[in-house]
Structure formats: C-alpha cells, structure tokens
C-alpha cells in the first residue's frame, strides 16, 4: 500500500478521491442547508415573520377543541366529538413533514365540518349557537390562511426540487450526498 501512495498514479488517485469526497460533502452541506431553510418556513412562515402553516394549524386545533367542548354538552354528538378530538390529537402528535401535515389538516377539516353540520340539526342554546358559528368561522379563516401560505411554500419547494436539485451538478450530486426533495404541503 505504501508503494502505491509513493507512485505518481497513487497520488493522482488519492487526489481525485479527495476532490470527489470534498465535492460531495460540500454539496451535502449546502443543499441540506437550503432545504432546511425552506422546510423551516412551515414554522416561521414564507415571509419570515414567525407564524407559518404550523401556527395556523395549532390555532385550528385550539378552535376545534373549543367546538368539541361545546358539543360535548349534547349527547347525540359523541361520535362526531370523538372524531374531531382524534383529528386534533393526530395533528399535534405528528412527526412527519409537510405532506403529513396537509393530510391531517384535511382530516381535521372534514371532521369539524361534520360536527358543525350535526350541531345545526340540534336545538342549541343561543350562546352555544353563537360560539358554534364564531368558532367555525375562525376555523375556516385559519384554513384560508393556510391555503395562501401553502401556495407560497409549495412554490419555493418546487423551485428547490426542480431548479436546484434538477439542474447540473446538483442533479448528479444529490444522490451520493443523500439530499431528498422538499415535501410539498399537498
């Protein structure tokens, strides 16, 4: 082995190996940092003001849990309340990325709408009816905000996936550098 390293061909092989490894390592660091910056926008928001999609999801969960508190006073709504509570728990305990958040947020929307409509079939107190309307309006409003923020986030994620990872040299280096595409909120 030491004879190989002392020869010119050995030195060239070692030099090429060092260049290749340093290139892959550099690609890994820079691409991973760029991807992490985009994915952090789920928390900080695309505009960087600190309130992204995750913050809106947390608010929707809070509003949904408040709607369940009101609905629990009406025994006919136990199944619907349980479905909303389960959807809230799944959202708060998730450990996946943007696509999982999207799927669970959609599930929350469906279960909340079902509870809201089921509540409309009952005779609620005036106060409960007012809370039902307000909470549902807040839940829908937060979902509209999520939709707008998601469009901006997805645009940046697609630009990273297509323009950064899809062009030379990143399209070649991303595999040995173990860089995956950004998940879309879709």
C-alpha positions, 0 to 999 in steps of 0.5 A: 500500500505504501508503494502505491501512495509513493507512485505518481498514479497513487497520488493522482488517485488519492487526489481525485478521491479527495476532490470527489469526497470534498465535492460531495460533502460540500454539496451535502452541506449546502443543499441540506442547508437550503432545504432546511431553510425552506422546510423551516418556513412551515414554522416561521412562515414564507415571509419570515415573520414567525407564524407559518402553516404550523401556527395556523394549524395549532390555532385550528386545533385550539378552535376545534377543541373549543367546538368539541367542548361545546358539543360535548354538552349534547349527547347525540354528538359523541361520535362526531366529538370523538372524531374531531378530538382524534383529528386534533390529537393526530395533528399535534402528535405528528412527526412527519413533514409537510405532506403529513401535515396537509393530510391531517389538516384535511382530516381535521377539516372534514371532521369539524365540518361534520360536527358543525353540520350535526350541531345545526340539526340540534336545538342549541342554546343561543350562546352555544349557537353563537360560539358554534358559528364564531368558532367555525368561522375562525376555523375556516379563516385559519384554513384560508390562511393556510391555503395562501401560505401553502401556495407560497411554500409549495412554490419555493419547494418546487423551485428547490426540487426542480431548479436546484436539485434538477439542474447540473451538478446538483442533479448528479450530486444529490444522490451520493450526498443523500439530499431528498426533495422538499415535501410539498404541503399537498 
